[in-house]
Amino acid sequence: MSKIIWQKIYTFLILPLIFILAHSAALFSKQIREGLFPRRKSIAELEKWLKQQSGNGQYVLFHAASMGEFEHIKPLLYSLKEKYKTTNVLTFFSPSGYKHVKDTPGLDFFLYMPFDFSSHWKKLYKLLNPSILIISKHDVWPMQIWQANKMNIPIYLVNASLPEKSSRTRPFIKNFLKHVYRDFLMIYTISEEDTQRFSKHYPRCNVKVMGDTKYDQVMLRKQQALKKDFLPAGWLANKWIFLAGSVWPEDEKQLIPGFINLLENHKNVGLIVVPHEPTGKFVNSIEDKLAKWGVVKFTQLKSNFSERVIIVNTIGQLADLYQYANAAYVGGSFKQGVHNVMEPAIYGIPVVFGPVHKNSYEAIQLAKCEGGIIIEDEIQANETLEKLISDNSYKEKAGQKALSMAQNNTGATDKIINNWRSIFQQNEN
């Protein structure tokens, strides 16, 4: 079908249906309400903020689905601000991002993404007049792209990937999305394999491999984290620490026997567990199972304590805490997909994860270079944890391979910024 037909289908059928379903679901979900209703005020908030600005400089508009996607584009924020003195504005889709970005260096203003109607985007773009629109990874909204293209705003997709079994490779979805992707001035992929898949499934799109700014971000965050103290030195002394990050209930089920074995048989072990969603029910569940060895919540830490298990019951600390670990597990890999494996890898420690990791190019590469260790069930989890603490040579070799893989992939930020040089230099004149 042609682009015009797809635009009509999306405008008069798909978009109203999404709007109705979202508002219906909001009646029964507080989380959906929190992320839905504030969108009504997004453009008004932007307009109010703009009236307080001097009007000098260039505006750059970023979009990220949630906190994970935002983390990866932080180096772009820093670099554009430093090099071109840009004013950086960000739209978020998810409340998980919106609630945790305040005071981020390089970010000047953030708001919820307005509803994906052309009239909303037209007003937003007229108010902001951005030099460029940058979408992080995958959260591509058709009207957002079509209206920007119509108004001659350069549009880029950064850190893009297209897994082999992605729904975006299915015929019906491809037929629709090709009319969206073709409006991007360029799609910057994270690997040559992703570039080839984009070229195969979306042959008339402009695609170029640039790498992933995620590597630059974990390096930057590591440098910042090493300057701070997040845990008491007394507790850390002479401990072998295993950190389980972004843990879901499905991960916990596979890990608990291994945790118990470590704590029971190795008196110098300290355990840090970071739930993906630190709800009271889930935190209490972990606490009950490990209570024998003493459990303390992160928000209740004191300078001196004897408990051997720390449960992090807040959000935002995980990436910084990996610096204390001798080895780590990254969760989501027994559920819908593994989370960020580069955050522990940059500290030169072995990275353990489960079978559901094909969503992550980095996890696949870590496993290939033997810096990542895949576990299939609780028996393998137990065996792996025991080997990591008992065989120091094995642990050290895996950690070094993880670090090398992370370090060898930095530099995407500079490549991308250099490719945008003409846009910003032109707008400076």
Secondary structure, DSSP 4 states (H G I P E B T S, - for coil): --HHHHHHHIIIIIHHHHHHHHHHHHTT-HHHHHHHGGGGGHHHHHHHHHTTS---S-EEEEEESSHHHHHHHHHHHHHHHHHH--EEEEEESSHHHHTT-TT-TT--EEEEPPPS-HHHHHHHHHHH--SEEEEETT---HHHHHHHHHTT--EEEEEE---TT-GGGSHHHHHHHHHHHTTSSEEEESSHHHHHHHHHHSTTS-EEE---HHHHHHHHHHHHHTTS--S-HHHHTT-EEEEEEEE-HHHHHHHHHHHHHHHHH-TTEEEEEEESS--HHHHHHHHHHHGGG-EEEGGG--SS---SEEE--SSS-HHHHGGG-SEEEESSTTTT----SHHHHTTT--EEE-S--TT-HHHHHHHHTTSEEE--SHHHHHHHHHHHHH-HHHHHHHHHHHHHHHHTT--HHHHHHHHTHHHHHHHH-
